[in-house]
Amino acid sequence: MSFYLWKDRQKNHRTRLNPGLRFFPIAVLVLGVYFRFINLDRKIYWHDEAMTLKKISAYPRNAEIFKEQVISQEDFHKSLRLSPEISVIETVKMLSVNDPKQGPLYFAVARLWAQWFGSSIAAIRSLSALISLLVFPCLYWLCLELFQSSLVGWVAVALIAVSPFHVLYAQEARMYSLHTVNILLSSAAFLRAMRLKTKLSWGVYSATITLGLYTHLLFSLVAIGHGITAAGTERSRWSKTFIAYLIATIAGLLTFTPWLFCIVTQPRKVYGAMGWVARTVPLYKLAINWLINTSHLFFDIWPYESIAVGLPFLILATYSIYFISYRNIPKNAGIFVLTLTSITVLTLAVPDLILGGVRSANSRYLIAYYLGLHLSVAYLIGAKLSDISTQKKRHKLWQFIAIALISCGVISCAVSSQAELWWNKYSACKIPAIARIVNQATAPLVIIDYHWNSWNNAGPLSNFINSHVKLILLNESKIGKIPEGYSDVFLFNPSEQLRDSIARSHTFKIVPAYQREGMELFRL
């Protein structure tokens, strides 16, 4: 069926939606905005968010400031405040030297935001929440370009407004909400350029490539997916449309060349901190993780997660992919959704299956995959609700499914918004338990190792320890003289090097006080 016949058929469809339900998406949208801004400072901030605060606040490292002196909790918090003498440009320069694998755009914007509104975790998270509001118009525009259906657009907006996954990462002091906006904006601009075929439209698309690459390196996979869509919808592989896509993409890539140079010339700093992704887990655990991560798009009542809970959502998502693959819709819509859904997850999952690792188990890397599933489910529901040939009982069934999905999202967001700990904070969820052990000591001293797992979790730990707890921040993973006069001396996430150094140079015995996956506390 041609595109124009399909479009005419869509226009002629009359929906059977109850008139009272027509305001339902707007009510859900308002609720989604509320969930994005409520209790921004309630959840513990974790390793990655601590890194954001450090990148936009103070350089050099705190240990170089304190020079292994005994400091208080208040002294540590002062070190995280903004350094007014460091400009946004200097912040970007420091990022290019210290951590080039991170795109600088989000951190530059966050630095400006912090200058105006402060660098508290709630202030920085509010920036992410504000950026996430741009998801709604971008998603609606993308649905119009893909499906030419305002109904599908409103279904998609309602679903994403209360999607547990998207709400959680809208409150994360990281670049993920901006990455989500860039994927949607660039995809809509790409489809518009495919439709209009003008220099201006391709120029706009090229600009979105630049924004996407400077935000997150995984955006490159989205751009590759656009190329597959362009090639798959044209009769000739080297059609004018595909050549225009290549020119626009290359132009966007050229503007990224300065940062790409920083990445290529510093491979140790790019890959050195990514060793954790190669951690091997059994295949069945990886599969369970995939299932649960997929269900988080619609339902998330952590820690009460199971295969039985996640399976219905996986079945719905799988059926929606099947439906959009064989439905008579514009060819580029089906190819686009399939590539958006598959290319990122395959790029991460195949190395995990062949070499071992947990790349594909980290949902924050799978935003493009989530958005592809989201589009396919929204189209499935929109198509079923708008099809007048559907029997009344089946029509009621799909209305029920749509309301049930949104209700699952509302319940999930309502529960998680009141929680202090949630799965997306990973090992940081164990920090309150560590802090309770330290706080119970009469005069405790906590040694913060130079190792990244100790350094980057020191900030979250400092929010839970009491004022009588003292800290030492090491310049390297070894310590000379250990101060006396403390009832308990603790090692927080110590590296093997620090433990070996203490064993060689001191007579202390290192006794485990708390050990869970990714988080440790030892007592001397």
C-alpha positions as CSV (number, residue, x, y, z in Angstrom):
1,M,0.0,0.0,0.0
2,S,1.4,3.4,-0.9
3,F,2.2,6.0,1.6
4,Y,-0.6,8.3,0.4
5,L,-3.2,5.6,0.5
6,W,-2.1,4.7,4.0
7,K,-2.3,8.3,5.1
8,D,-5.7,8.7,3.7
9,R,-6.9,5.6,5.5
10,Q,-5.6,7.0,8.8
11,K,-7.5,10.3,8.2
12,N,-10.7,8.4,7.5
13,H,-10.5,6.4,10.8
14,R,-12.9,7.4,13.5
15,T,-11.8,6.5,17.0
16,R,-14.1,5.0,19.5
17,L,-12.4,6.6,22.5
18,N,-14.8,7.7,25.2
19,P,-15.0,11.5,25.1
20,G,-14.1,11.5,28.8
21,L,-10.8,9.9,27.9
22,R,-9.7,12.6,25.5
23,F,-8.3,14.7,28.4
24,F,-6.7,11.6,29.9
25,P,-3.3,12.1,28.1
26,I,-3.1,15.7,29.3
27,A,-3.8,14.6,32.9
28,V,-1.1,11.9,32.6
29,L,1.3,14.5,31.2
30,V,0.8,16.8,34.1
31,L,1.3,13.9,36.5
32,G,4.5,13.0,34.6
33,V,5.9,16.5,35.1
34,Y,5.0,16.3,38.8
35,F,6.9,13.1,39.2
36,R,10.0,14.5,37.5
37,F,10.3,17.4,40.0
38,I,9.1,15.9,43.3
39,N,11.7,14.9,46.0
40,L,14.7,15.7,43.8
41,D,17.1,15.5,46.8
42,R,15.5,12.5,48.4
43,K,17.4,9.6,46.7
44,I,21.0,9.0,47.6
45,Y,23.3,10.3,44.9
46,W,25.8,7.8,43.6
47,H,29.2,7.3,42.0
48,D,28.3,8.9,38.6
49,E,26.4,11.8,40.1
50,A,29.3,12.5,42.5
51,M,31.6,12.6,39.4
52,T,29.2,15.2,37.9
53,L,29.5,17.4,41.0
54,K,33.3,17.1,40.9
55,K,33.6,17.9,37.2
56,I,31.6,21.1,37.5
57,S,32.8,22.2,40.9
58,A,36.4,21.9,41.9
59,Y,39.7,20.8,40.4
60,P,42.3,19.5,41.4
61,R,41.2,16.4,43.3
62,N,40.2,16.9,47.0
63,A,43.2,14.9,48.3
64,E,45.5,17.4,46.7
65,I,43.7,20.2,48.6
66,F,43.8,18.6,52.0
67,K,47.2,16.8,51.6
68,E,46.1,13.8,53.8
69,Q,45.0,16.0,56.7
70,V,42.3,14.8,59.1
71,I,39.2,16.7,58.0
72,S,35.5,16.9,59.0
73,Q,32.4,16.2,57.1
74,E,31.9,20.0,56.7
75,D,35.4,20.5,55.3
76,F,34.7,17.8,52.7
77,H,31.4,19.4,51.7
78,K,33.1,22.8,51.3
79,S,35.5,21.2,48.8
80,L,32.6,20.4,46.5
81,R,31.4,23.9,46.1
82,L,32.0,25.8,42.9
83,S,35.4,27.3,42.3
84,P,34.4,30.8,40.9
85,E,37.9,31.3,39.4
86,I,37.3,28.3,37.0
87,S,35.2,29.3,34.0
88,V,33.0,27.1,31.8
89,I,35.8,27.0,29.1
90,E,38.4,25.9,31.7
91,T,35.9,23.2,33.0
92,V,35.6,21.8,29.4
93,K,39.4,21.9,29.0
94,M,39.9,20.0,32.3
95,L,37.3,17.5,31.2
96,S,39.1,16.9,27.9
97,V,42.3,16.1,29.8
98,N,40.9,14.1,32.8
99,D,37.9,12.3,31.3
100,P,37.5,12.7,27.5
101,K,35.1,9.7,27.1
102,Q,32.4,12.0,28.6
103,G,30.8,14.4,26.1
104,P,31.3,18.0,27.4
105,L,28.0,19.5,26.4
106,Y,26.0,18.4,29.5
107,F,28.8,19.4,31.9
108,A,29.2,22.8,30.3
109,V,25.5,23.5,30.7
110,A,25.5,22.1,34.2
111,R,28.3,24.4,35.1
112,L,26.4,27.4,34.0
113,W,23.3,26.2,35.8
114,A,25.2,25.7,39.0
115,Q,26.6,29.2,38.8
116,W,23.0,30.5,38.8
117,F,21.2,28.0,41.1
118,G,23.9,26.4,43.2
119,S,25.7,23.0,43.0
120,S,23.6,21.0,45.4
121,I,22.5,17.6,44.2
122,A,18.8,18.9,44.0
123,A,19.9,21.9,41.9
124,I,21.8,19.8,39.4
125,R,19.1,17.2,39.2
126,S,16.5,19.9,38.5
127,L,18.5,20.8,35.3
128,S,18.1,17.2,34.1
129,A,14.4,17.3,35.0
130,L,13.9,20.5,33.1
131,I,15.7,19.2,30.1
132,S,13.5,16.0,30.2
133,L,10.4,18.1,29.5
134,L,11.7,18.6,26.0
135,V,11.1,14.9,25.5
136,F,7.4,15.4,25.1
137,P,7.3,17.8,22.1
138,C,10.2,16.0,20.4
139,L,8.5,12.6,20.8
140,Y,5.2,14.0,19.6
141,W,6.9,15.5,16.5
142,L,8.7,12.2,15.9
143,C,5.4,10.3,15.9
144,L,3.9,12.7,13.4
145,E,6.8,12.3,11.1
146,L,6.8,8.5,11.5
147,F,3.1,7.6,11.6
148,Q,1.2,10.8,10.7
149,S,-1.0,10.1,13.6
150,S,-1.7,12.5,16.5
151,L,-3.4,9.7,18.4
152,V,-0.2,7.6,18.4
153,G,1.7,10.8,19.4
154,W,-0.5,11.3,22.4
155,V,-0.3,7.7,23.4
156,A,3.5,7.8,23.2
157,V,3.6,11.0,25.2
158,A,1.3,9.6,27.9
159,L,3.3,6.4,28.2
160,I,6.7,8.2,28.4
161,A,5.3,10.7,30.9
162,V,4.9,8.1,33.6
163,S,7.5,5.6,32.3
164,P,9.4,4.5,35.5
165,F,12.7,4.3,33.6
166,H,12.4,7.7,32.0
167,V,11.3,9.4,35.2
168,L,14.2,7.9,37.2
169,Y,16.8,9.1,34.6
170,A,15.0,12.5,34.3
171,Q,16.1,13.0,38.0
172,E,19.7,11.8,37.5
173,A,22.4,14.4,37.7
174,R,23.9,13.1,34.4
175,M,23.5,13.6,30.7
176,Y,20.8,10.9,30.1
177,S,17.8,13.2,29.8
178,L,19.7,15.3,27.3
179,H,20.8,12.2,25.4
180,T,17.1,11.1,25.2
181,V,16.1,14.5,23.9
182,N,18.9,14.4,21.3
183,I,17.9,11.0,20.0
184,L,14.2,12.1,19.5
185,L,15.1,15.5,18.1
186,S,17.7,14.1,15.7
187,S,15.4,11.3,14.6
188,A,12.5,13.7,13.9
189,A,14.8,16.1,12.0
190,F,16.2,13.1,10.0
191,L,12.7,12.0,9.0
192,R,11.7,15.5,8.1
193,A,14.8,15.9,5.9
194,M,14.0,12.6,4.2
195,R,10.5,14.0,3.5
196,L,11.4,17.5,2.4
197,K,14.8,16.8,0.8
198,T,15.9,20.4,1.2
199,K,19.4,21.7,2.1
200,L,18.0,23.5,5.1
201,S,16.3,20.4,6.5
202,W,19.5,18.4,6.1
203,G,21.5,21.2,7.7
204,V,19.2,21.1,10.8
205,Y,19.8,17.3,10.9
206,S,23.5,17.8,10.7
207,A,23.3,20.2,13.7
208,T,21.5,17.6,15.7
209,I,24.3,15.1,15.0
210,T,26.8,17.6,16.5
211,L,24.6,18.0,19.6
212,G,24.2,14.3,20.0
213,L,27.9,13.4,19.7
214,Y,28.9,16.1,22.2
215,T,26.4,14.7,24.7
216,H,27.1,11.0,24.5
217,L,29.3,8.7,22.4
218,L,26.5,6.1,22.1
219,F,24.6,8.6,19.9
220,S,26.9,7.5,17.1
221,L,24.9,4.3,16.9
222,V,21.7,6.2,16.5
223,A,23.2,8.1,13.5
224,I,24.3,4.8,12.0
225,G,20.7,3.5,12.4
226,H,19.5,6.6,10.5
227,G,21.9,5.6,7.7
228,I,20.4,2.1,7.6
229,T,16.9,3.6,7.4
230,A,18.0,5.9,4.6
231,A,19.6,3.1,2.6
232,G,16.7,0.7,3.3
233,T,13.9,3.0,2.1
234,E,15.6,4.0,-1.2
235,R,15.7,1.9,-4.3
236,S,19.3,2.8,-5.0
237,R,21.9,2.6,-2.3
238,W,23.6,5.7,-3.7
239,S,20.4,7.7,-4.1
240,K,20.4,11.5,-3.7
241,T,18.7,11.1,-0.3
242,F,21.3,8.7,1.0
243,I,24.1,10.9,-0.3
244,A,22.5,13.9,1.5
245,Y,22.4,11.8,4.7
246,L,26.1,11.0,4.3
247,I,27.1,14.7,3.7
248,A,25.0,15.8,6.7
249,T,26.5,13.1,9.0
250,I,30.1,13.8,7.9
251,A,29.5,17.5,8.5
252,G,28.3,16.8,12.0
253,L,31.2,14.5,12.6
254,L,33.7,17.1,11.4
255,T,32.5,19.5,14.1
256,F,33.1,16.7,16.6
257,T,36.7,16.3,15.5
258,P,38.3,18.4,18.2
259,W,36.8,16.2,21.0
260,L,37.4,13.0,18.9
261,F,41.1,14.0,18.9
262,C,41.1,14.1,22.7
263,I,39.5,10.6,22.8
264,V,41.9,9.0,20.3
265,T,45.0,10.5,21.9
266,Q,44.2,9.4,25.4
267,P,43.1,5.7,25.2
268,R,44.1,4.9,28.8
269,K,41.8,7.5,30.2
270,V,39.0,6.4,27.9
271,Y,39.2,2.7,28.6
272,G,40.9,2.7,32.0
273,A,37.8,3.4,34.0
274,M,35.7,1.0,31.9
275,G,37.2,-2.2,33.2
276,W,34.0,-3.0,35.1
277,V,32.0,-3.6,32.0
278,A,34.1,-6.8,31.3
279,R,32.9,-8.4,34.6
280,T,31.7,-11.8,33.7
281,V,28.2,-13.0,34.8
282,P,26.4,-16.2,34.0
283,L,24.3,-16.1,30.9
284,Y,21.0,-16.8,32.7
285,K,21.6,-13.8,35.0
286,L,22.3,-11.6,32.0
287,A,19.1,-12.8,30.4
288,I,17.1,-12.1,33.6
289,N,18.6,-8.6,33.7
290,W,17.5,-8.0,30.1
291,L,14.0,-9.1,30.9
292,I,13.7,-6.9,34.0
293,N,15.3,-3.9,32.3
294,T,12.8,-4.1,29.5
295,S,9.9,-4.3,32.0
296,H,11.2,-1.1,33.7
297,L,9.9,0.8,30.7
298,F,6.4,0.3,32.1
299,F,6.6,-1.1,35.6
300,D,9.2,-0.9,38.4
301,I,8.5,-1.9,42.0
302,W,12.0,-2.5,43.1
303,P,13.2,-4.7,44.8
304,Y,10.1,-6.9,44.2
305,E,11.1,-7.8,40.7
306,S,10.8,-11.2,39.1
307,I,10.5,-13.0,35.8
308,A,6.8,-13.5,36.3
309,V,6.3,-9.7,36.7
310,G,8.5,-8.8,33.8
311,L,7.2,-11.4,31.3
312,P,3.9,-9.8,30.3
313,F,5.6,-6.6,29.4
314,L,8.3,-8.4,27.4
315,I,5.5,-10.2,25.5
316,L,3.7,-6.9,24.8
317,A,6.9,-5.3,23.6
318,T,7.8,-8.3,21.4
319,Y,4.3,-8.4,19.8
320,S,4.5,-4.6,19.1
321,I,7.8,-5.2,17.2
322,Y,6.1,-8.0,15.3
323,F,3.1,-5.8,14.6
324,I,5.0,-2.8,13.3
325,S,7.2,-5.1,11.1
326,Y,4.2,-6.5,9.2
327,R,1.8,-3.7,9.4
328,N,1.0,-1.7,6.2
329,I,2.7,1.5,7.2
330,P,5.3,3.6,5.4
331,K,8.3,1.4,4.9
332,N,10.7,3.9,6.5
333,A,8.7,3.8,9.8
334,G,9.1,0.1,10.2
335,I,12.8,0.1,9.3
336,F,13.4,3.1,11.5
337,V,11.8,1.6,14.6
338,L,13.6,-1.8,14.1
339,T,17.0,-0.1,13.7
340,L,16.5,2.2,16.7
341,T,15.5,-0.8,18.8
342,S,18.1,-3.2,17.7
343,I,21.4,-1.5,16.8
344,T,22.4,-0.3,20.3
345,V,21.3,-3.4,22.1
346,L,23.1,-5.7,19.6
347,T,26.3,-3.6,19.7
348,L,26.4,-4.0,23.5
349,A,24.9,-7.5,23.9
350,V,27.0,-9.4,21.2
351,P,30.4,-8.6,23.0
352,D,28.8,-9.7,26.3
353,L,27.8,-13.0,24.8
354,I,31.1,-13.6,23.0
355,L,33.7,-12.1,25.3
356,G,31.7,-11.8,28.5
357,G,30.7,-8.6,30.3
358,V,27.8,-6.5,31.5
359,R,27.6,-3.8,28.9
360,S,24.0,-4.7,27.9
361,A,22.9,-5.1,31.5
362,N,23.2,-1.4,32.2
363,S,19.9,0.2,31.2
364,R,21.3,3.7,31.1
365,Y,23.2,2.7,27.9
366,L,20.1,1.4,26.3
367,I,18.0,4.6,25.9
368,A,17.7,4.2,22.1
369,Y,16.5,0.6,22.6
370,Y,13.9,1.8,25.1
371,L,12.7,4.6,22.8
372,G,12.3,2.1,19.9
373,L,10.2,-0.2,22.1
374,H,8.2,2.8,23.3
375,L,7.4,3.9,19.7
376,S,6.4,0.4,18.7
377,V,4.1,-0.1,21.7
378,A,2.6,3.4,21.2
379,Y,1.9,2.6,17.5
380,L,0.4,-0.8,18.4
381,I,-2.0,0.8,20.9
382,G,-2.8,3.7,18.7
383,A,-3.5,1.5,15.7
384,K,-5.8,-0.8,17.7
385,L,-7.7,2.2,19.1
386,S,-8.2,3.9,15.7
387,D,-9.1,0.9,13.7
388,I,-12.9,0.9,13.2
389,S,-12.8,-2.7,11.9
390,T,-11.8,-3.9,15.4
391,Q,-14.5,-5.7,17.2
392,K,-16.0,-3.7,20.2
393,K,-14.8,-6.2,22.8
394,R,-11.2,-6.1,21.4
395,H,-11.4,-2.4,21.2
396,K,-12.3,-2.3,24.9
397,L,-9.5,-4.7,25.6
398,W,-6.9,-2.3,24.0
399,Q,-8.3,0.6,25.9
400,F,-7.9,-1.4,29.1
401,I,-4.3,-2.3,28.1
402,A,-3.5,1.3,27.5
403,I,-4.9,2.4,30.8
404,A,-3.3,-0.5,32.6
405,L,0.2,0.4,31.2
406,I,-0.3,4.0,32.3
407,S,-1.5,2.9,35.7
408,C,1.5,0.6,36.2
409,G,3.7,3.6,35.4
410,V,1.8,5.9,37.8
411,I,2.1,3.3,40.7
412,S,5.8,2.7,40.0
413,C,6.6,6.5,40.0
414,A,4.5,7.1,43.1
415,V,6.4,4.4,45.0
416,S,9.9,5.3,43.8
417,S,9.4,9.0,44.3
418,Q,9.1,8.4,48.1
419,A,12.1,6.1,48.3
420,E,15.6,7.0,49.4
421,L,17.2,4.1,47.6
422,W,16.4,2.6,44.2
423,W,18.1,0.2,41.7
424,N,19.5,2.9,39.5
425,K,21.8,4.0,42.3
426,Y,23.5,0.6,42.1
427,S,26.1,-0.1,44.8
428,A,25.4,3.3,46.5
429,C,22.3,1.7,47.9
430,K,24.6,0.0,50.4
431,I,26.2,3.3,51.7
432,P,23.5,4.0,54.4
433,A,24.3,0.6,56.0
434,I,28.1,1.4,55.9
435,A,27.4,4.9,57.4
436,R,25.4,3.3,60.3
437,I,28.4,1.1,61.2
438,V,30.7,4.2,61.2
439,N,28.3,6.4,63.1
440,Q,28.0,3.8,65.9
441,A,31.7,4.3,66.8
442,T,32.6,6.8,69.5
443,A,35.4,8.6,67.7
444,P,35.7,7.1,64.2
445,L,38.3,7.9,61.4
446,V,37.5,6.9,57.8
447,I,40.4,6.6,55.4
448,I,39.3,7.3,51.8
449,D,41.5,5.5,49.3
450,Y,42.9,7.1,46.1
451,H,41.2,4.2,44.2
452,W,38.2,5.4,42.1
453,N,35.7,3.2,43.9
454,S,36.5,4.9,47.2
455,W,37.0,8.4,45.8
456,N,33.8,8.6,43.9
457,N,31.6,7.2,46.7
458,A,33.1,9.5,49.3
459,G,30.6,12.2,48.5
460,P,27.5,10.0,48.9
461,L,29.0,8.6,52.2
462,S,29.6,12.1,53.5
463,N,25.9,12.8,53.4
464,F,25.1,9.9,55.8
465,I,27.9,10.1,58.4
466,N,27.5,12.2,61.5
467,S,29.6,15.3,62.4
468,H,31.8,13.4,64.8
469,V,33.2,11.3,62.0
470,K,36.6,12.4,60.7
471,L,38.1,11.7,57.2
472,I,41.5,11.3,55.6
473,L,41.7,11.6,51.8
474,L,44.8,9.8,50.4
475,N,46.9,11.2,47.5
476,E,47.8,7.6,46.5
477,S,46.9,4.1,47.4
478,K,49.2,3.9,50.4
479,I,49.5,5.6,53.7
480,G,52.3,6.5,56.0
481,K,51.5,7.2,59.7
482,I,48.0,6.4,60.8
483,P,46.8,9.0,63.3
484,E,46.2,8.0,66.9
485,G,43.4,8.9,69.3
486,Y,40.5,7.4,67.4
487,S,38.3,4.6,68.8
488,D,37.9,3.0,65.3
489,V,39.8,3.4,62.1
490,F,37.9,2.3,58.9
491,L,39.0,1.7,55.3
492,F,36.3,2.6,52.8
493,N,36.4,0.6,49.6
494,P,40.2,0.1,49.9
495,S,42.2,-1.1,46.9
496,E,44.5,-4.1,47.0
497,Q,47.4,-1.7,46.9
498,L,46.3,0.1,50.0
499,R,45.7,-3.1,51.9
500,D,49.1,-4.5,50.9
501,S,50.7,-1.2,51.9
502,I,49.2,-1.4,55.4
503,A,50.1,-5.1,55.8
504,R,53.7,-4.3,54.9
505,S,54.2,-1.1,56.9
506,H,51.9,-1.6,60.0
507,T,51.0,-4.2,62.5
508,F,47.3,-3.6,62.1
509,K,45.0,-6.4,61.3
510,I,42.4,-5.6,58.6
511,V,39.0,-7.0,59.6
512,P,35.9,-6.9,57.3
513,A,33.1,-4.7,58.8
514,Y,30.8,-4.8,55.7
515,Q,31.1,-6.5,52.4
516,R,28.5,-6.5,49.6
517,E,28.9,-6.5,45.9
518,G,30.7,-3.3,44.9
519,M,30.9,-1.8,48.4
520,E,33.3,-2.7,51.3
521,L,34.2,-1.4,54.8
522,F,37.2,-2.7,56.8
523,R,38.2,-1.9,60.4
524,L,41.8,-1.7,61.5
